[in-house]
């Protein structure tokens, strides 16, 4: 097995103001009214879709430390068919998937998904959820582009 090496240090360590900004964004999201457990699922699901091994590893471990169950973590990629998720979590996960895959459809965020997520989250929480999805996608892109290695959280 080849030893994986990053292409470079994570860009946020080269541009430290970016790290501070992304950390501040994450802290603001945590205060936005979305349950922490839901945010962990959102971060993990977007990272699974994007194939960001560092983030999948980190968010699965973080979710586990926060009390997430093995059943829910194991079934997250198949959340539609698994009985472990609430309707609000399902709505958040559906939004996560379409926002992460914006270019995959003619109607990137269908009204049915928007209407369902809006039933479960008030406007401040919905804003926080959208920012959380955008933020994890940004982290995924930084890590994937520079081939950051799973288990090495921020070399």
N, C-alpha and C positions, 0 to 999 in steps of 0.2 A: 504494500500500500504506500502510495506516495505521501510524503509529508507536505501538507498544504501550507502555503505561505501567502500572506497578503501581498498585493501589488505595491502597496504603500501604507503608511499609517492612515488610520481613519481620518478623513478630511477635517473632521471637527477638532482634531488635535493640532492641525496645521493652521486652522482659522478658529482660534479659541472663542471668539465672539459668537461664532455660529453654534458652538456647543452650549454656551450660556443661553442663547436665544432658544434653542430647541429644548433645553431643560426647563426654561421658564414657560415655554408653551406647554410642555407636559405637565408642569405643576398647575398651570391655569386650568387645564382640562380636568385634572383630578378634583378641582373645586366646582366643576360645572354641573353636578347633579346626576351624573351617570354612575351607577354602582361600580366600584373598583373591580369587582369580579367580572362585570360585563366588559369593562375596558380591557382587562387581561385577555378575554376571549377574542375581542376585536383585534387586538395587537397580534395575537397568535394566528388568527385566521388569515389576516392580510399577509402575514409573513409566510404562511404555508402557500398561499396562492402565488406570491412572488418568488418563492424558492429561496428565501433568505435564511440560510442555515444558522447563522449567528443569532438572528432574531427568533427563529423557531425555538432554538435551544434556550435562549435567555427568557423568553416569555412563558414557555412551558414550565421552566424552573420557578419563575416568579409567581406564576399562577398557583403552582403546587404549594409554595411557601405561604401564599395568601389563603390557603385552605381549599383550593380547587380539588375536585375528586378525580381519580384516575379515569373513571367511567366517562366523565365529561371531556377530559383531555384526549382520551383515546378516540372518542366519537366526534370530535369537533369537525373534522373534514367532512363528515357525513351528518351534520347537524339537522338537516331536513328530515332524515329518516330515524334519528335517535330520539328517545323519549325524555332525555335528560335536561332539556332547555325550556325556559319559560317563553311565553309569547313575546315578551319585551326583548329578551335575548335573541330570539329568532329574527325579530324585526331589525335589531342592530346588526346581526350577522348578515342578513340579506342586503342591508345598506352597505356594509363593509365590502361585500363581494362586488356589487355593481360599481361602487366608487373606485375600488382597486382595479377594476377592469373597464374603465370608462370607454376605451376604444373598441370594445367588443360588440357593441350593439348600436343600432340606429337611434334608439332612445336610451341613452346611457343610464339615466336614473328614472325608471318608469314610475308613473303616478301611483300604481298599486303598491309599490315598495315605499314610496314617499308617504303615502296616506297611512300605511300600516305603522311605519316608524313614528309618524306624527301622533298616532293614537296613544303611544306608550311613553313618549318623551315630550315635555313641554319645550318651549322655544329655547331657553337657556341650555337645557340638557341636550337638545338636538344640535345646537351650535357646538357644544363641547364634543359631542359624538363625531360630528363632521370634521372638526379640527383634529381629534384623535386619529381618525382614519387617514387624513392627509399627512399627519405627522409620522405615523408608523410607515406609511408608504415612502416618505422621504428618507427615513432611516434605512428602510430596505434598499432603496436605490443607492445610498451612500455605501452601504456594506457590500452589496452585490458587485457594484462597479469596481470596488477596490479589493474584492475577494477576501473580506474579513473572515476569519476562521471561527467556526462554532466552538464554544467553550473558552474562547480567549477574550471575552467581552472587553473590547476596546484596547487593542494593542497600541 
